[in-house]
Amino acid sequence: MDYHSPASFAEASALAINATGITRFLAGGTDVLVQLRSELVTPDTLIDIKKINGVHDITRNSDGSWTLGVAATGAEMSDHPELGLDWPGVVEAMDLIGSTQVQGRATLTGNLCNGSPAADSVPAMVAAGVTVTITGPEGVRDMAVEDIPTGPGKTALAKGEVISAINIPARGENGGDAYLRFIPRTEMDIAVVGVGVNLRLDGDTITEARVSLGAVAPTVLLVDDAARAIIGTTLDDAALDALAAAASGACNPIDDKRGTIAFRTEVAGVLAKRTAKIAYARAKGEQA
Ligand SMILES: Cc1cc2nc3c(=O)[nH]c(=O)nc-3n(C[C@H](O)[C@H](O)[C@H](O)COP(=O)(O)OP(=O)(O)OC[C@H]3O[C@@H](n4cnc5c(N)ncnc54)[C@H](O)[C@@H]3O)c2cc1C
């Protein structure tokens, strides 16, 4: 196996484009190294991106948006004094991943690029409208998070492309986000359903919303019907019921020992209601 630790994303991209066989980027390694040790995936080329300048930085930009380095860990996100005030849903989704030890290494980037339909941070990022910056042989481009996963274990990244930054929008006024997942036990399990909701209020009325579902389809879902069900409402019972119906209606889950199709579909509606209520309370400043 060839191991590289490039000093720039351009160098990382060039290494990847010239590599043959299986290539993996090494961010936290909590997927890559587990897959390697269990002989599920043995990369021919491992490109460690942690030596690149700024990859642990968490920066609030002058317009209020955030730029996160691709190796910023869950622990670094949770410890940041302001990120969680703006985007509690994104931070709590990342914070659900693994144990304290895993939190010290795991990243948003790795969670996204591993391509698991059950990845916890991905629905929260989609709801928040997060984009990623990609460095590749053709230059640098931005892409919405919802466009990155193309199927279990697959992404839209072309050979030689590496994510070089995570971009979270400015929070703005009267907004709130939240993420909830259902797992069969209280810790260290894979989401059977995950829901991210992000919304903005004018007074008590929802003016903008994004609703995202994880673990109920081959890729994360951005459910426009679910957003439409609550926009223009005060999240009354009728709106919540319409939200639940839209969320359940969007599901196309697998049937396995962790949850039947019927169960996942039902839980998606229930969790969408609960998540929206938390996001709404946060937008009103009533809940941390
Ligand atoms: C004990 C344990 C518990 C876990 N619990 C959960 C859980 O509850 N929820 C959950 O969602 N996940 C969980 N995971 C999975 C894992 O921790 C997460 O997916 C984590 O966020 C991966 O991040 P990483 O930085 O470690 O990724 P890595 O292992 O470094 O990389 C993962 C993938 O991303 C690619 N990649 C990394 N960086 C880049 C880049 N810059 N550009 C392009 N591709 C890149 C790699 O090539 C690889 O394919 C758990 C893992 C363990 C070991």
The ligand as an SDF file (V2000), in Angstrom:
LIG
                    3D

 53 58  0  0  0  0  0  0  0  0999 V2000
  -17.4050    2.4940   16.7380 C   0  0  0  0  0  0  0  0  0  0  0  0
  -17.9620    3.2970   15.5800 C   0  0  0  0  0  0  0  0  0  0  0  0
  -19.2070    3.8730   15.7140 C   0  0  0  0  0  0  0  0  0  0  0  0
  -19.7450    4.6160   14.6530 C   0  0  0  0  0  0  0  0  0  0  0  0
  -20.9730    5.2010   14.8260 N   0  0  0  0  0  0  0  0  0  0  0  0
  -21.5250    5.8920   13.8110 C   0  0  0  0  0  0  0  0  0  0  0  0
  -22.8120    6.5010   13.9570 C   0  0  0  0  0  0  0  0  0  0  0  0
  -23.4540    6.4260   15.0080 O   0  0  0  0  0  0  0  0  0  0  0  0
  -23.3140    7.2040   12.9030 N   0  0  0  0  0  0  0  0  0  0  0  0
  -22.6310    7.3310   11.7360 C   0  0  0  0  0  0  0  0  0  0  0  0
  -23.1530    7.9920   10.8230 O   0  0  0  0  0  0  0  0  0  0  0  0
  -21.4070    6.7780   11.5650 N   0  0  0  0  0  0  0  0  0  0  0  0
  -20.8360    6.0660   12.5630 C   0  0  0  0  0  0  0  0  0  0  0  0
  -19.5890    5.5000   12.4050 N   0  0  0  0  0  0  0  0  0  0  0  0
  -18.8850    5.6260   11.1220 C   0  0  0  0  0  0  0  0  0  0  0  0
  -17.7940    6.7270   11.0630 C   0  0  0  0  0  0  0  0  0  0  0  0
  -17.2890    7.0420   12.3450 O   0  0  0  0  0  0  0  0  0  0  0  0
  -18.3270    8.0050   10.4100 C   0  0  0  0  0  0  0  0  0  0  0  0
  -18.8090    7.7170    9.1140 O   0  0  0  0  0  0  0  0  0  0  0  0
  -17.2750    9.1110   10.3610 C   0  0  0  0  0  0  0  0  0  0  0  0
  -17.8940   10.3800   10.2560 O   0  0  0  0  0  0  0  0  0  0  0  0
  -16.2810    8.9460    9.2250 C   0  0  0  0  0  0  0  0  0  0  0  0
  -15.3930   10.0470    9.2410 O   0  0  0  0  0  0  0  0  0  0  0  0
  -13.8070    9.8310    9.1230 P   0  0  0  0  0  0  0  0  0  0  0  0
  -13.2000   11.1770    9.0940 O   0  0  0  0  0  0  0  0  0  0  0  0
  -13.3150    8.9120   10.1570 O   0  0  0  0  0  0  0  0  0  0  0  0
  -13.7300    9.1470    7.6790 O   0  0  0  0  0  0  0  0  0  0  0  0
  -12.5700    8.2820    7.0200 P   0  0  0  0  0  0  0  0  0  0  0  0
  -12.6220    6.8930    7.5340 O   0  0  0  0  0  0  0  0  0  0  0  0
  -11.2540    8.9860    7.0980 O   0  0  0  0  0  0  0  0  0  0  0  0
  -13.0580    8.3100    5.4850 O   0  0  0  0  0  0  0  0  0  0  0  0
  -14.3220    7.7740    5.1290 C   0  0  0  0  0  0  0  0  0  0  0  0
  -14.5130    7.8770    3.6140 C   0  0  0  0  0  0  0  0  0  0  0  0
  -14.4880    9.2290    3.2090 O   0  0  0  0  0  0  0  0  0  0  0  0
  -13.5210    9.4270    2.1670 C   0  0  0  0  0  0  0  0  0  0  0  0
  -12.9350   10.7410    2.4020 N   0  0  0  0  0  0  0  0  0  0  0  0
  -12.3710   11.1940    3.5460 C   0  0  0  0  0  0  0  0  0  0  0  0
  -11.9700   12.4550    3.3850 N   0  0  0  0  0  0  0  0  0  0  0  0
  -12.2760   12.8090    2.1160 C   0  0  0  0  0  0  0  0  0  0  0  0
  -12.0990   14.0000    1.3520 C   0  0  0  0  0  0  0  0  0  0  0  0
  -11.5250   15.0950    1.8850 N   0  0  0  0  0  0  0  0  0  0  0  0
  -12.5540   14.0230    0.0710 N   0  0  0  0  0  0  0  0  0  0  0  0
  -13.1520   12.9220   -0.4670 C   0  0  0  0  0  0  0  0  0  0  0  0
  -13.3420   11.7660    0.2050 N   0  0  0  0  0  0  0  0  0  0  0  0
  -12.8960   11.7230    1.4800 C   0  0  0  0  0  0  0  0  0  0  0  0
  -12.5200    8.2970    2.3180 C   0  0  0  0  0  0  0  0  0  0  0  0
  -11.8720    8.0070    1.0710 O   0  0  0  0  0  0  0  0  0  0  0  0
  -13.4280    7.1700    2.7920 C   0  0  0  0  0  0  0  0  0  0  0  0
  -14.0460    6.5480    1.6850 O   0  0  0  0  0  0  0  0  0  0  0  0
  -19.0110    4.7600   13.4560 C   0  0  0  0  0  0  0  0  0  0  0  0
  -17.7330    4.1730   13.3350 C   0  0  0  0  0  0  0  0  0  0  0  0
  -17.2190    3.4540   14.3810 C   0  0  0  0  0  0  0  0  0  0  0  0
  -15.8380    2.8410   14.2370 C   0  0  0  0  0  0  0  0  0  0  0  0
  1  2  1  0
  2  3  1  0
  2 52  2  0
  3  4  2  0
  4  5  1  0
  4 50  1  0
  5  6  2  0
  6  7  1  0
  6 13  1  0
  7  8  2  0
  7  9  1  0
  9 10  1  0
 10 11  2  0
 10 12  1  0
 12 13  2  0
 13 14  1  0
 14 15  1  0
 14 50  1  0
 15 16  1  0
 16 17  1  0
 16 18  1  0
 18 19  1  0
 18 20  1  0
 20 21  1  0
 20 22  1  0
 22 23  1  0
 23 24  1  0
 24 25  2  0
 24 26  1  0
 24 27  1  0
 27 28  1  0
 28 29  2  0
 28 30  1  0
 28 31  1  0
 31 32  1  0
 32 33  1  0
 33 34  1  0
 33 48  1  0
 34 35  1  0
 35 36  1  0
 35 46  1  0
 36 37  1  0
 36 45  1  0
 37 38  2  0
 38 39  1  0
 39 40  1  0
 39 45  2  0
 40 41  1  0
 40 42  2  0
 42 43  1  0
 43 44  2  0
 44 45  1  0
 46 47  1  0
 46 48  1  0
 48 49  1  0
 50 51  2  0
 51 52  1  0
 52 53  1  0
M  END
$$$$
